[in-house]
């Protein structure tokens, strides 16, 4: 085994980039990095259901739902009953959310997401298999894959 340091340093760089980006969002916008990422993804569409946002952010529905609830409380997004299907609710940016995004910066989550998308299907499969093995062997399988740095109890600013 000769690449342990390089592998661990790669993980450290990714985590550090995500942490710095999330901290910047908190300091400059009063949002978590996850909240800003969801706003950015939502800005690329007119509206989306929670399940669609989960697919678009490549995360679990419950994680996105928690983030959206915080964004609703901050009046950056609104939830409305779907006109096409009354059983569903759709999320869209408010004017306040749109205004906030005019001065926003790309998140590390968005860059990471785009970098993964650039990998070929074969590279993605190899990476999934390798990461699954690392997760299993390190005992991290029990963790729910929430959006990065969406801390429990974090609330966006309401000003």
ChimeraX commands (.cxc) that place a marker at each C-alpha (Angstrom):
marker #1 position 0.00,0.00,0.00 radius 0.5
marker #1 position 1.75,3.08,-1.19 radius 0.5
marker #1 position -1.04,5.55,-1.86 radius 0.5
marker #1 position -2.67,5.93,1.56 radius 0.5
marker #1 position -1.41,9.49,2.01 radius 0.5
marker #1 position -2.55,10.58,-1.45 radius 0.5
marker #1 position -5.99,9.00,-0.98 radius 0.5
marker #1 position -6.53,10.53,2.45 radius 0.5
marker #1 position -5.27,13.91,1.22 radius 0.5
marker #1 position -7.76,13.75,-1.66 radius 0.5
marker #1 position -10.59,13.18,0.85 radius 0.5
marker #1 position -9.24,16.01,3.01 radius 0.5
marker #1 position -9.16,18.42,0.05 radius 0.5
marker #1 position -12.76,17.59,-0.90 radius 0.5
marker #1 position -14.02,17.96,2.67 radius 0.5
marker #1 position -12.05,21.18,3.14 radius 0.5
marker #1 position -13.44,22.65,-0.10 radius 0.5
marker #1 position -16.97,21.76,0.96 radius 0.5
marker #1 position -16.45,23.17,4.45 radius 0.5
marker #1 position -14.95,26.45,3.21 radius 0.5
marker #1 position -17.75,26.90,0.68 radius 0.5
marker #1 position -20.44,26.18,3.27 radius 0.5
marker #1 position -18.85,28.56,5.77 radius 0.5
marker #1 position -18.75,31.28,3.10 radius 0.5
marker #1 position -22.47,30.78,2.38 radius 0.5
marker #1 position -23.20,31.04,6.10 radius 0.5
marker #1 position -21.05,34.14,6.57 radius 0.5
marker #1 position -22.12,36.03,3.45 radius 0.5
marker #1 position -25.72,34.89,2.95 radius 0.5
marker #1 position -26.91,33.41,6.24 radius 0.5
marker #1 position -27.51,30.06,4.54 radius 0.5
marker #1 position -25.91,26.67,4.83 radius 0.5
marker #1 position -24.02,25.44,1.79 radius 0.5
marker #1 position -26.76,22.84,1.30 radius 0.5
marker #1 position -29.44,25.52,1.28 radius 0.5
marker #1 position -27.56,27.58,-1.29 radius 0.5
marker #1 position -26.98,24.46,-3.42 radius 0.5
marker #1 position -30.72,23.65,-3.42 radius 0.5
marker #1 position -31.52,27.25,-4.35 radius 0.5
marker #1 position -29.03,27.07,-7.22 radius 0.5
marker #1 position -30.50,23.80,-8.49 radius 0.5
marker #1 position -34.03,25.20,-8.16 radius 0.5
marker #1 position -33.04,28.35,-10.06 radius 0.5
marker #1 position -32.34,26.18,-13.12 radius 0.5
marker #1 position -36.05,25.21,-13.19 radius 0.5
marker #1 position -39.31,27.05,-12.87 radius 0.5
marker #1 position -40.50,24.70,-10.11 radius 0.5
marker #1 position -39.85,21.20,-8.80 radius 0.5
marker #1 position -41.33,18.67,-6.42 radius 0.5
marker #1 position -39.32,17.47,-3.42 radius 0.5
marker #1 position -38.69,14.16,-5.19 radius 0.5
marker #1 position -37.46,15.98,-8.30 radius 0.5
marker #1 position -35.13,18.10,-6.15 radius 0.5
marker #1 position -33.85,14.93,-4.46 radius 0.5
marker #1 position -33.05,13.49,-7.89 radius 0.5
marker #1 position -31.45,16.74,-9.09 radius 0.5
marker #1 position -29.26,17.01,-5.97 radius 0.5
marker #1 position -28.54,13.27,-5.90 radius 0.5
marker #1 position -29.64,12.95,-2.30 radius 0.5
marker #1 position -32.47,11.51,-0.24 radius 0.5
marker #1 position -35.94,13.04,-0.28 radius 0.5
marker #1 position -35.97,13.57,3.50 radius 0.5
marker #1 position -32.70,15.54,3.36 radius 0.5
marker #1 position -34.03,17.83,0.63 radius 0.5
marker #1 position -37.34,18.20,2.44 radius 0.5
marker #1 position -35.54,19.44,5.56 radius 0.5
marker #1 position -33.55,21.97,3.55 radius 0.5
marker #1 position -36.64,23.17,1.67 radius 0.5
marker #1 position -38.55,23.61,4.95 radius 0.5
marker #1 position -35.80,25.92,6.19 radius 0.5
marker #1 position -35.85,27.83,2.89 radius 0.5
marker #1 position -39.64,28.22,3.15 radius 0.5
marker #1 position -39.27,29.62,6.69 radius 0.5
marker #1 position -36.73,32.10,5.34 radius 0.5
marker #1 position -39.16,33.05,2.55 radius 0.5
marker #1 position -36.60,32.16,-0.14 radius 0.5
marker #1 position -38.83,29.49,-1.67 radius 0.5
marker #1 position -42.51,28.73,-1.55 radius 0.5
marker #1 position -44.40,25.45,-1.60 radius 0.5
marker #1 position -47.64,25.29,-3.57 radius 0.5
marker #1 position -50.02,22.57,-4.54 radius 0.5
marker #1 position -49.35,21.37,-8.06 radius 0.5
marker #1 position -51.86,22.51,-10.67 radius 0.5
marker #1 position -51.25,19.30,-12.62 radius 0.5
marker #1 position -51.60,16.93,-9.66 radius 0.5
marker #1 position -53.30,18.11,-6.46 radius 0.5
marker #1 position -51.59,15.33,-4.49 radius 0.5
marker #1 position -48.18,16.91,-5.08 radius 0.5
marker #1 position -46.55,20.10,-3.91 radius 0.5
marker #1 position -44.09,22.07,-5.98 radius 0.5
marker #1 position -41.33,24.33,-4.76 radius 0.5
marker #1 position -40.31,27.52,-6.52 radius 0.5
marker #1 position -38.10,30.50,-5.79 radius 0.5
marker #1 position -39.68,33.60,-4.30 radius 0.5
marker #1 position -38.66,37.07,-5.44 radius 0.5
marker #1 position -36.50,37.21,-2.32 radius 0.5
marker #1 position -34.82,33.92,-3.33 radius 0.5
marker #1 position -34.22,35.18,-6.86 radius 0.5
marker #1 position -32.72,38.41,-5.51 radius 0.5
marker #1 position -30.40,36.50,-3.20 radius 0.5
marker #1 position -29.15,34.36,-6.10 radius 0.5
marker #1 position -28.27,37.40,-8.22 radius 0.5
marker #1 position -25.28,38.01,-5.94 radius 0.5
marker #1 position -24.48,34.41,-5.10 radius 0.5
marker #1 position -21.37,32.42,-5.83 radius 0.5
marker #1 position -21.05,28.83,-7.02 radius 0.5
marker #1 position -20.90,26.31,-4.20 radius 0.5
marker #1 position -18.31,23.59,-3.84 radius 0.5
marker #1 position -21.22,21.14,-3.95 radius 0.5
marker #1 position -22.11,22.38,-7.42 radius 0.5
marker #1 position -18.48,22.05,-8.59 radius 0.5
marker #1 position -18.21,18.55,-7.11 radius 0.5
marker #1 position -21.52,17.57,-8.71 radius 0.5
marker #1 position -20.32,18.83,-12.12 radius 0.5
marker #1 position -16.98,17.05,-11.76 radius 0.5
marker #1 position -18.70,13.74,-11.03 radius 0.5
marker #1 position -20.98,14.25,-14.03 radius 0.5
marker #1 position -17.89,14.61,-16.25 radius 0.5
marker #1 position -16.70,11.12,-15.34 radius 0.5
marker #1 position -17.52,8.36,-17.79 radius 0.5
marker #1 position -20.05,5.72,-16.73 radius 0.5
marker #1 position -17.17,3.27,-16.23 radius 0.5
marker #1 position -15.25,5.74,-14.04 radius 0.5
marker #1 position -18.38,6.49,-12.01 radius 0.5
marker #1 position -19.02,2.77,-11.44 radius 0.5
marker #1 position -15.40,2.18,-10.37 radius 0.5
marker #1 position -15.56,5.13,-8.00 radius 0.5
marker #1 position -18.87,3.94,-6.50 radius 0.5
marker #1 position -17.47,0.46,-5.93 radius 0.5
marker #1 position -14.29,1.79,-4.34 radius 0.5
marker #1 position -16.10,4.29,-2.11 radius 0.5
marker #1 position -18.66,1.67,-1.07 radius 0.5
marker #1 position -15.80,-0.60,0.03 radius 0.5
marker #1 position -14.14,2.24,1.98 radius 0.5
marker #1 position -17.45,3.14,3.63 radius 0.5
marker #1 position -18.17,-0.47,4.57 radius 0.5
marker #1 position -14.67,-1.17,5.87 radius 0.5
marker #1 position -14.53,2.06,7.89 radius 0.5
marker #1 position -17.91,1.41,9.55 radius 0.5
marker #1 position -19.72,4.38,8.03 radius 0.5
marker #1 position -22.53,2.41,6.36 radius 0.5
marker #1 position -25.08,3.42,9.00 radius 0.5
marker #1 position -24.90,7.11,8.14 radius 0.5
marker #1 position -27.69,8.68,6.07 radius 0.5
marker #1 position -26.25,10.57,3.09 radius 0.5
marker #1 position -27.59,14.07,3.79 radius 0.5
marker #1 position -26.63,17.09,1.76 radius 0.5
marker #1 position -23.10,18.23,2.65 radius 0.5
marker #1 position -22.79,20.32,5.81 radius 0.5
marker #1 position -26.51,20.66,6.41 radius 0.5
marker #1 position -26.16,20.78,10.14 radius 0.5
marker #1 position -28.99,19.68,12.39 radius 0.5
marker #1 position -30.68,22.74,13.79 radius 0.5
marker #1 position -29.12,25.22,11.34 radius 0.5
marker #1 position -31.58,27.97,10.50 radius 0.5
marker #1 position -31.18,30.55,7.79 radius 0.5
marker #1 position -31.35,34.21,8.62 radius 0.5
marker #1 position -34.79,35.78,8.38 radius 0.5
marker #1 position -33.78,39.39,7.80 radius 0.5
marker link #1:1,2 radius 0.2
marker link #1:2,3 radius 0.2
marker link #1:3,4 radius 0.2
marker link #1:4,5 radius 0.2
marker link #1:5,6 radius 0.2
marker link #1:6,7 radius 0.2
marker link #1:7,8 radius 0.2
marker link #1:8,9 radius 0.2
marker link #1:9,10 radius 0.2
marker link #1:10,11 radius 0.2
marker link #1:11,12 radius 0.2
marker link #1:12,13 radius 0.2
marker link #1:13,14 radius 0.2
marker link #1:14,15 radius 0.2
marker link #1:15,16 radius 0.2
marker link #1:16,17 radius 0.2
marker link #1:17,18 radius 0.2
marker link #1:18,19 radius 0.2
marker link #1:19,20 radius 0.2
marker link #1:20,21 radius 0.2
marker link #1:21,22 radius 0.2
marker link #1:22,23 radius 0.2
marker link #1:23,24 radius 0.2
marker link #1:24,25 radius 0.2
marker link #1:25,26 radius 0.2
marker link #1:26,27 radius 0.2
marker link #1:27,28 radius 0.2
marker link #1:28,29 radius 0.2
marker link #1:29,30 radius 0.2
marker link #1:30,31 radius 0.2
marker link #1:31,32 radius 0.2
marker link #1:32,33 radius 0.2
marker link #1:33,34 radius 0.2
marker link #1:34,35 radius 0.2
marker link #1:35,36 radius 0.2
marker link #1:36,37 radius 0.2
marker link #1:37,38 radius 0.2
marker link #1:38,39 radius 0.2
marker link #1:39,40 radius 0.2
marker link #1:40,41 radius 0.2
marker link #1:41,42 radius 0.2
marker link #1:42,43 radius 0.2
marker link #1:43,44 radius 0.2
marker link #1:44,45 radius 0.2
marker link #1:45,46 radius 0.2
marker link #1:46,47 radius 0.2
marker link #1:47,48 radius 0.2
marker link #1:48,49 radius 0.2
marker link #1:49,50 radius 0.2
marker link #1:50,51 radius 0.2
marker link #1:51,52 radius 0.2
marker link #1:52,53 radius 0.2
marker link #1:53,54 radius 0.2
marker link #1:54,55 radius 0.2
marker link #1:55,56 radius 0.2
marker link #1:56,57 radius 0.2
marker link #1:57,58 radius 0.2
marker link #1:58,59 radius 0.2
marker link #1:59,60 radius 0.2
marker link #1:60,61 radius 0.2
marker link #1:61,62 radius 0.2
marker link #1:62,63 radius 0.2
marker link #1:63,64 radius 0.2
marker link #1:64,65 radius 0.2
marker link #1:65,66 radius 0.2
marker link #1:66,67 radius 0.2
marker link #1:67,68 radius 0.2
marker link #1:68,69 radius 0.2
marker link #1:69,70 radius 0.2
marker link #1:70,71 radius 0.2
marker link #1:71,72 radius 0.2
marker link #1:72,73 radius 0.2
marker link #1:73,74 radius 0.2
marker link #1:74,75 radius 0.2
marker link #1:75,76 radius 0.2
marker link #1:76,77 radius 0.2
marker link #1:77,78 radius 0.2
marker link #1:78,79 radius 0.2
marker link #1:79,80 radius 0.2
marker link #1:80,81 radius 0.2
marker link #1:81,82 radius 0.2
marker link #1:82,83 radius 0.2
marker link #1:83,84 radius 0.2
marker link #1:84,85 radius 0.2
marker link #1:85,86 radius 0.2
marker link #1:86,87 radius 0.2
marker link #1:87,88 radius 0.2
marker link #1:88,89 radius 0.2
marker link #1:89,90 radius 0.2
marker link #1:90,91 radius 0.2
marker link #1:91,92 radius 0.2
marker link #1:92,93 radius 0.2
marker link #1:93,94 radius 0.2
marker link #1:94,95 radius 0.2
marker link #1:95,96 radius 0.2
marker link #1:96,97 radius 0.2
marker link #1:97,98 radius 0.2
marker link #1:98,99 radius 0.2
marker link #1:99,100 radius 0.2
marker link #1:100,101 radius 0.2
marker link #1:101,102 radius 0.2
marker link #1:102,103 radius 0.2
marker link #1:103,104 radius 0.2
marker link #1:104,105 radius 0.2
marker link #1:105,106 radius 0.2
marker link #1:106,107 radius 0.2
marker link #1:107,108 radius 0.2
marker link #1:108,109 radius 0.2
marker link #1:109,110 radius 0.2
marker link #1:110,111 radius 0.2
marker link #1:111,112 radius 0.2
marker link #1:112,113 radius 0.2
marker link #1:113,114 radius 0.2
marker link #1:114,115 radius 0.2
marker link #1:115,116 radius 0.2
marker link #1:116,117 radius 0.2
marker link #1:117,118 radius 0.2
marker link #1:118,119 radius 0.2
marker link #1:119,120 radius 0.2
marker link #1:120,121 radius 0.2
marker link #1:121,122 radius 0.2
marker link #1:122,123 radius 0.2
marker link #1:123,124 radius 0.2
marker link #1:124,125 radius 0.2
marker link #1:125,126 radius 0.2
marker link #1:126,127 radius 0.2
marker link #1:127,128 radius 0.2
marker link #1:128,129 radius 0.2
marker link #1:129,130 radius 0.2
marker link #1:130,131 radius 0.2
marker link #1:131,132 radius 0.2
marker link #1:132,133 radius 0.2
marker link #1:133,134 radius 0.2
marker link #1:134,135 radius 0.2
marker link #1:135,136 radius 0.2
marker link #1:136,137 radius 0.2
marker link #1:137,138 radius 0.2
marker link #1:138,139 radius 0.2
marker link #1:139,140 radius 0.2
marker link #1:140,141 radius 0.2
marker link #1:141,142 radius 0.2
marker link #1:142,143 radius 0.2
marker link #1:143,144 radius 0.2
marker link #1:144,145 radius 0.2
marker link #1:145,146 radius 0.2
marker link #1:146,147 radius 0.2
marker link #1:147,148 radius 0.2
marker link #1:148,149 radius 0.2
marker link #1:149,150 radius 0.2
marker link #1:150,151 radius 0.2
marker link #1:151,152 radius 0.2
marker link #1:152,153 radius 0.2
marker link #1:153,154 radius 0.2
marker link #1:154,155 radius 0.2
marker link #1:155,156 radius 0.2
marker link #1:156,157 radius 0.2
marker link #1:157,158 radius 0.2
marker link #1:158,159 radius 0.2
view
